[in-house]
Amino acid sequence: MGLRFRLTLIIASLMTLLVLADSVRRLYDAHDDAAAEIDSVARLAHALLPSQLSPPPPGVSMEALLARIELTRELSTLRHLTVEVRSVNDALILSSRAGPAREAPAALGWMGERLRSLPPLRKDIRVGEQVVGHYLLVPNADDELREIWDDYIKQTTMVAAIGLIACIMVYWAVGRALQPLGSVMRALSAIGEGRLDARLDNVGPGDLAPLSASFNRMASELEAAVNERARLLRKLITHEEEIRRSLARDLHDELSPYLVAIHPHARLLADACAERPELAEHRDAAHWMADQVGHLLRLVRNLLEHLRPPDIEELGLRHALRELATQRGLGAHGAQVILHLDDDLHSLSAMHDITLYRVVQECLTNTAKHARCTRIDIHLDIDRKQERVSLRVVDDGEPMSYNAPESGFGLVGMRERALALGGDCKAGPRPQGGWEVKAWLPLKTSVQET
């Protein structure tokens, strides 16, 4: 539910509560007003009705005389009161009500009981000193209740219409007020996607005017900070690669020749000790020394391959990744590595090549250490439209929980390498099992070395 709709719903709910409270108040006040109106009309009619009649002509009965009272018929327009003329024996002679009364609305039944309990007024009719009948002023509760109900429906309908119009106006006004948020959200989304050059246009006058300037200033400072961080990371990674190359060169030029020279002599000593009985006591030591020298040679060779990929500079990224996949498949926990490589990898820069190679190398190292998987898929694609290269490494290992790394190696190192070129790298377990690493790098890096 959007903020615009929620605000309108809150205002509509408050208005509904106010309408209900006002309705209860009006109905409660209507009872007292109706009772006062009925009483005032009854007292007015009581004062206007004649109490003295002229003596009837000879042969005319008192009932006939009472039936000639015209004022009673003229009071038929009163809705709040019924005027009845009754004889001495309480027989009905005349009535201002022409037909039966209509029933009052059932919703006002509680009020009808109170209004119907109002006592009627009585006024005697005399001829001289003789009482020949009386007026009975009976309150018309049903007529009053219908009038109250009609007025209530009209007022409630009018208030509801005004409330509906007010809600529509509030919905429109809130929409206009929140319209700048759309621009802000789009700009924030762009920043979140890594497009730090996104800026916010002018979102409106008044209090919103400084928002664009503040946002753009923040985005500029963030872009500068991210670019500076990426530049420093790139320098560190470049320095790291230089150290790797220096170590590899020292191992290859300084240590390897000695080990290569020592290894055949160690084998000769081991063979001599095996052939000559007088050297039997040195046989185990000679074999141990020959084995250890061979192990050191293999260790140095592995270190050289890890420190400086021998194929990436001469044969390119594609061949280097194939060699990595082959080595992973030949390991102690060998897994099938499937490569899905773009045909245009040769167009990438040397920094792209080494970064992608190190990320894949770290992924394969982690699967060898932690994931019990049988298949690893490596997808490397170049998207010319978005001007980025995307890497995705997925294995079919068992599901495992993900804890954010705290050290500067492994997953953090992969992300720092991607950030150094203006990209990003994310990793985490998949719901169906295994692990997934996603990385992307811009084809044109936003950070230039100085």
C-alpha positions in Angstrom: 0.0 0.0 0.0 1.5 3.3 -1.1 2.1 6.3 1.2 -0.3 8.4 -0.8 -3.2 5.9 -0.3 -2.3 5.4 3.3 -2.5 9.1 4.1 -5.8 9.4 2.3 -7.1 6.4 4.1 -6.1 7.8 7.5 -7.8 11.2 6.7 -10.9 9.4 5.4 -11.0 7.3 8.6 -10.7 10.4 10.8 -13.5 12.1 8.8 -15.7 9.0 9.1 -15.2 9.0 12.9 -16.1 12.7 13.0 -19.2 12.2 10.9 -20.3 9.3 13.2 -19.7 11.4 16.3 -21.6 14.3 14.8 -24.5 12.0 13.8 -24.8 10.7 17.3 -24.7 14.2 18.7 -27.4 15.4 16.2 -29.7 12.5 16.9 -29.3 13.0 20.6 -30.0 16.8 20.3 -32.9 16.1 17.9 -34.9 14.3 20.7 -34.8 17.3 23.0 -35.5 19.7 20.1 -38.4 17.5 18.9 -39.9 17.3 22.4 -39.6 21.1 22.8 -41.2 21.7 19.4 -44.1 19.4 20.1 -44.7 21.0 23.4 -44.6 24.6 22.0 -47.0 23.7 19.2 -49.3 22.0 21.6 -49.3 25.0 23.9 -49.9 27.3 21.0 -52.8 25.3 19.7 -54.1 25.0 23.3 -54.2 28.8 23.5 -55.8 29.3 20.0 -58.6 26.8 20.3 -61.9 28.4 21.4 -63.1 27.2 24.8 -66.6 28.9 24.7 -69.2 28.1 22.1 -72.4 29.8 21.4 -75.6 28.0 22.4 -76.9 25.7 19.7 -80.1 26.5 17.8 -83.2 24.7 18.9 -83.1 21.0 17.8 -79.3 20.9 17.4 -77.5 18.5 19.7 -74.3 19.2 21.5 -72.5 16.6 19.3 -73.7 18.4 16.2 -72.5 21.7 17.7 -69.1 20.2 18.3 -68.9 18.9 14.8 -69.2 22.4 13.4 -65.9 23.6 14.9 -63.9 24.7 11.8 -60.7 25.5 13.5 -60.0 21.9 14.2 -60.0 21.2 10.4 -57.7 24.1 9.8 -55.2 22.6 12.2 -54.9 19.5 9.9 -51.6 20.9 8.5 -49.8 20.5 11.8 -47.4 17.6 11.6 -46.4 17.6 15.2 -49.9 17.5 16.7 -53.3 15.9 16.3 -56.2 17.9 17.6 -59.3 15.9 18.5 -62.7 17.1 19.6 -64.4 14.7 21.9 -67.7 14.7 23.6 -68.4 14.5 27.3 -68.4 10.7 27.0 -65.0 10.9 25.4 -66.4 9.9 22.0 -64.4 11.2 19.0 -66.3 13.9 17.1 -63.6 15.6 15.0 -59.9 15.0 14.3 -57.3 17.0 12.5 -55.7 13.8 11.1 -57.3 12.7 7.9 -55.9 9.2 7.7 -53.9 6.7 9.7 -50.3 7.7 10.7 -47.4 6.3 8.9 -44.9 4.3 10.9 -41.7 5.9 12.1 -38.3 4.6 11.0 -37.2 1.6 12.9 -33.7 3.1 13.5 -35.3 5.8 15.7 -37.3 3.4 17.8 -35.4 4.4 21.0 -36.4 8.0 20.4 -40.0 7.2 19.5 -40.6 5.5 22.8 -39.5 8.7 24.6 -41.6 11.0 22.4 -44.7 8.8 22.5 -44.5 9.0 26.3 -45.3 12.8 26.2 -48.7 13.4 27.8 -51.5 15.0 25.6 -53.0 18.3 26.6 -56.7 18.7 27.3 -58.9 21.8 27.1 -62.6 21.8 28.0 -65.3 23.2 25.6 -68.1 25.0 27.3 -71.5 26.5 26.4 -72.0 29.0 29.1 -71.1 27.2 32.3 -71.8 23.8 30.9 -68.9 21.5 29.8 -70.1 19.9 26.5 -66.8 18.3 25.4 -63.1 18.9 25.3 -60.1 19.2 23.0 -57.4 16.5 23.2 -54.0 17.6 21.8 -52.1 14.4 21.0 -48.4 14.7 20.0 -47.6 13.1 16.6 -44.4 11.3 17.5 -44.3 9.3 14.2 -44.5 12.4 12.1 -41.7 14.1 14.1 -39.5 11.0 13.9 -39.9 10.8 10.1 -39.0 14.5 9.8 -35.9 14.0 12.0 -34.9 10.9 10.0 -35.3 12.7 6.6 -33.3 15.7 7.9 -30.6 13.3 9.2 -30.4 11.4 5.9 -30.1 14.7 3.9 -27.4 16.1 6.2 -25.5 12.8 6.4 -25.6 12.5 2.6 -24.3 16.0 2.2 -21.6 15.5 4.8 -20.6 12.2 3.1 -20.4 13.9 -0.3 -18.3 16.7 1.2 -16.1 14.1 2.8 -15.7 12.2 -0.5 -14.8 15.4 -2.3 -12.4 16.2 0.5 -10.7 12.8 0.2 -10.4 13.2 -3.5 -8.8 16.6 -3.0 -6.5 15.2 -0.3 -5.5 12.3 -2.6 -4.7 14.7 -5.4 -2.9 17.1 -3.1 -0.8 14.3 -1.4 0.0 13.0 -4.8 1.3 16.4 -5.9 3.2 16.8 -2.7 4.8 13.3 -3.0 5.5 13.7 -6.7 9.1 14.7 -6.0 9.7 11.5 -4.1 9.5 9.6 -7.4 12.4 11.6 -8.7 14.3 11.0 -5.5 13.6 7.3 -5.5 14.8 7.0 -9.1 18.0 8.9 -8.3 18.6 6.8 -5.2 18.0 3.6 -7.2 20.6 4.8 -9.8 23.1 5.4 -6.9 22.3 2.0 -5.5 23.0 0.4 -8.9 26.4 2.0 -8.9 25.6 4.9 -11.3 27.2 7.5 -9.2 26.9 10.2 -11.9 23.1 10.3 -11.3 21.8 13.7 -10.3 18.5 15.0 -9.0 16.6 17.6 -11.0 14.8 20.5 -9.4 12.0 18.9 -7.4 9.9 22.0 -6.6 9.8 25.3 -4.9 9.5 26.2 -1.2 11.0 23.8 1.3 11.8 21.2 -1.4 14.1 23.6 -3.3 17.2 22.7 -1.2 16.6 19.0 -1.6 18.0 18.8 -5.1 21.1 20.8 -4.2 21.7 18.7 -1.0 21.2 15.4 -2.9 23.5 16.4 -5.8 26.1 17.6 -3.3 25.9 14.3 -1.5 26.1 12.3 -4.7 29.1 14.3 -5.9 30.9 13.7 -2.6 30.0 10.0 -2.7 31.2 9.7 -6.2 34.5 11.4 -5.3 34.9 9.2 -2.2 34.1 6.0 -4.1 36.4 7.0 -7.0 39.2 7.8 -4.5 38.7 4.5 -2.7 38.7 2.6 -6.0 41.8 4.4 -7.1 43.6 3.5 -3.8 42.3 -0.1 -4.2 43.6 -0.2 -7.7 47.0 1.0 -6.6 47.1 -1.6 -3.8 46.1 -4.3 -6.2 48.6 -3.2 -8.8 51.2 -3.1 -6.0 50.1 -6.6 -4.9 50.5 -7.9 -8.5 54.0 -6.3 -8.7 54.9 -8.0 -5.4 53.6 -11.3 -6.7 55.6 -10.9 -9.9 58.7 -10.0 -7.8 58.3 -13.0 -5.6 57.7 -15.3 -8.5 60.8 -13.9 -10.2 62.9 -14.5 -7.1 61.5 -18.0 -6.6 62.1 -18.8 -10.3 65.5 -17.2 -10.6 67.0 -17.7 -7.2 65.5 -20.7 -5.4 64.4 -22.9 -8.3 67.9 -23.3 -9.8 69.4 -24.5 -6.5 66.6 -27.0 -6.0 66.9 -28.3 -9.5 70.6 -28.7 -9.0 70.3 -30.4 -5.6 67.5 -32.8 -6.7 69.7 -35.1 -9.0 72.5 -35.2 -6.4 70.0 -36.2 -3.7 68.8 -39.0 -6.0 72.4 -40.2 -6.6 73.1 -40.2 -2.9 69.9 -42.2 -2.3 70.8 -44.7 -5.0 74.4 -45.1 -3.7 73.1 -45.8 -0.2 70.8 -48.4 -1.6 73.6 -50.2 -3.5 76.4 -50.1 -1.0 76.1 -52.1 2.3 78.6 -49.9 4.1 76.2 -46.9 3.6 73.1 -48.8 4.8 72.8 -46.7 7.9 72.4 -43.5 5.7 69.8 -45.1 3.4 66.6 -43.7 5.0 68.1 -40.2 5.4 69.2 -40.1 1.8 65.7 -41.2 0.6 64.0 -38.7 2.8 66.3 -35.9 1.6 65.5 -36.8 -2.1 61.8 -36.9 -1.4 61.8 -33.6 0.4 63.8 -31.9 -2.4 61.2 -33.2 -4.9 58.4 -31.9 -2.7 60.0 -28.5 -2.5 60.3 -28.4 -6.3 56.6 -29.2 -6.7 55.7 -26.6 -4.0 57.7 -23.9 -5.7 56.1 -24.7 -9.1 52.6 -24.4 -7.5 53.6 -21.1 -5.9 54.9 -19.8 -9.1 51.6 -20.7 -10.9 49.6 -19.1 -8.1 51.7 -15.9 -7.9 52.0 -15.3 -11.6 49.7 -17.1 -14.0 52.1 -18.2 -16.7 49.5 -18.3 -19.5 47.5 -15.1 -19.0 50.0 -12.7 -20.5 51.2 -14.9 -23.3 48.0 -16.8 -24.3 45.2 -14.7 -22.8 42.4 -15.1 -20.3 40.6 -17.9 -22.1 43.6 -20.2 -22.0 44.4 -19.3 -18.4 40.9 -20.1 -17.3 41.0 -23.4 -19.1 44.2 -24.3 -17.3 42.6 -23.4 -14.0 39.6 -25.6 -14.8 41.9 -28.5 -15.6 43.8 -28.1 -12.4 40.6 -28.0 -10.3 39.4 -31.2 -12.0 42.6 -33.0 -11.3 42.6 -32.1 -7.6 42.0 -34.4 -4.6 38.3 -33.4 -4.7 38.1 -33.0 -8.4 34.9 -31.5 -9.8 33.7 -31.0 -13.4 34.3 -27.4 -14.4 32.2 -26.2 -17.3 33.3 -22.9 -18.9 30.8 -20.7 -20.7 33.1 -17.9 -22.1 32.3 -15.0 -24.4 33.9 -15.1 -27.8 35.2 -11.5 -27.4 37.4 -11.9 -24.3 40.5 -10.8 -26.2 39.1 -7.2 -26.2 39.5 -6.9 -22.5 42.3 -4.9 -20.9 45.1 -6.5 -18.9 43.6 -5.2 -15.7 40.3 -6.9 -16.5 42.1 -10.1 -17.3 44.0 -10.3 -14.1 41.0 -9.3 -12.0 38.6 -11.8 -13.6 41.3 -14.5 -13.3 41.9 -13.8 -9.6 38.2 -13.9 -8.8 37.8 -17.2 -10.6 40.9 -18.6 -9.0 39.5 -17.6 -5.5 36.2 -19.2 -6.3 37.8 -22.5 -7.4 40.0 -22.4 -4.3 37.0 -21.9 -2.0 35.1 -24.8 -3.7 38.1 -27.1 -3.2 38.3 -26.1 0.5 34.7 -25.9 1.6 32.2 -27.1 -1.1 31.5 -30.8 -1.6 30.4 -30.3 -5.2 30.7 -32.3 -8.4 30.1 -29.5 -10.9 31.1 -25.9 -11.3 29.7 -23.6 -14.0 31.7 -20.5 -14.9 29.8 -17.9 -17.0 31.7 -15.0 -18.4 29.8 -12.6 -20.7 30.4 -9.2 -22.2 27.3 -6.9 -22.5 28.1 -4.2 -25.0 24.8 -2.4 -24.4 25.4 -2.0 -20.7 29.1 -1.7 -21.3 30.0 -4.3 -18.6 31.5 -7.7 -18.3 29.7 -10.2 -16.0 31.1 -13.2 -14.2 29.0 -15.8 -12.5 30.4 -18.9 -10.8 27.9 -21.5 -9.5 28.5 -24.9 -7.9 26.1 -27.7 -6.9 27.4 -28.2 -3.4 25.3 -28.7 -0.3 23.3 -25.8 1.1 25.2 -24.0 3.9 24.7 -20.9 5.9 26.4 -17.6 5.0 28.4 -15.6 7.5 29.7 -12.2 6.4 33.5 -12.4 6.2 35.5 -10.3 8.7 39.0 -10.7 7.2 40.5 -9.0 4.2 40.9 -12.1 2.2 38.6 -14.5 0.2 35.2 -12.9 -0.6 36.3 -9.5 0.6 39.4 -9.6 -1.6 37.3 -10.5 -4.6 34.9 -7.6 -4.0 37.8 -5.2 -3.5 39.3 -6.2 -6.8 35.9 -5.6 -8.5 35.5 -2.2 -6.7 38.9 -1.1 -7.8 37.7 -1.1 -11.4 34.3 0.5 -10.6 32.4 -2.8 -10.4 31.1 -5.0 -7.6 31.1 -8.6 -6.5 28.5 -10.5 -4.4 28.5 -14.1 -3.1 26.1 -16.2 -1.1 24.4 -19.6 -0.9 21.6 -20.6 -3.3 18.2 -21.9 -1.9 18.5 -25.1 -4.0 22.0 -25.7 -2.8 25.5 -24.7 -3.6 27.2 -21.4 -3.8 26.9 -18.5 -6.3 29.4 -15.7 -6.9 28.4 -12.8 -9.1 30.8 -10.1 -10.3 30.6 -7.3 -12.8 33.2 -4.9 -14.2 32.6 -1.8 -16.4 34.3 -2.2 -19.8 35.5 1.4 -19.4 36.9 1.8 -15.9 35.9 5.1 -14.2 39.2 5.2 -12.3 42.3 6.4 -14.1 45.8 5.8 -12.6 47.7 8.9 -11.7 
